[in-house]
Amino acid sequence: ISPHVSARLYLPKNTNNSTQKLPIFVYYHGGALVLGSAFFNAYQRYLNVLVSESNAIAISVEYRLAPEHDVTTIYEDAWTALQWVASHASEKKFTSGNEDPWVKNYGDFSRLSVIGDSAGGNIVYHMAMRAGREGGVNEKVAINGSIYVCPYLLVPLENIEQNVSYKNWIIISSPSEAGLHSPLINPLAENGPSLSQLGCSRMLLCFAEKDEYIPKEIGVRFVEGVKKSGWKGDLELIEVEDEGHCFQLAYPETE
């Protein structure tokens, strides 16, 4: 996609012709913003199942990681990938060698979603906020849905400073952002943008009851904040019982 950004693409097996337009989801992997890869076996297995079950195209993004790179660089990489996907919405035939025929021929750009687990959920939040500020991904494409799976977001909770996710954030963030005052990690921060600006029409938040890294209470607080902001869209919160952080990667075929 660029000198610093690449992706693994997935196309449903039952695709027969290019007149069949499919939903698109851009997937951002997890790993606390410091680990993980779109090319890891766990994501390969999970995305294969997800694409097959949803009958959608997936673009699984490989982005640079902290602490070798500033956290904001990660968001820039993620946005670069999202804009690359949206650039295929042009009705012109192939205009550059950087276009991909799967995305160009099969993608339905009115059904574009962004999905992420853990750190990827944090990235999804920032992509939706940026799309809201900029009036879409580009002049033709907007984000329809955003899905957050055990998202790496933090808000002030009792003993949150003892949480390994909080400690990780303190290490990898710049000194000015190292704390829960930062809207990079806390969507409810006082100095952060209004959640009413979220640039998508539907949101799905998925939390695990026994998540050892991201307390489920964060999901409740986030939903309350979105509703209080006046954001106009469909919002759903799911809590999966008896499961831990990002369990779906280990058991991709679980119900």
Secondary structure, 3 states (H helix, E strand, C coil): CCCCCEEEEECCCCCCCCCCCEEEEEEECCCCCCCCCCCCHHHHHHHHHHHHHHCCEEEEEECCCCCCCCHHHHHHHHHHHHHHHHHCCCCCCCCCCCCCHHHHHHEEEEEEEEEEECHHHHHHHHHHHHHHHHCCCCCCCCEEEEEEECCCCCCCCCCHHHCHHHHHHHHHCCHHHCCCCCCCCCCCCCCCCCHHHCCEEEEEEEEECCCCCCCHHHHHHHHHHHHHHCCCCEEEEEEECCCCCCHHHHCCCCC
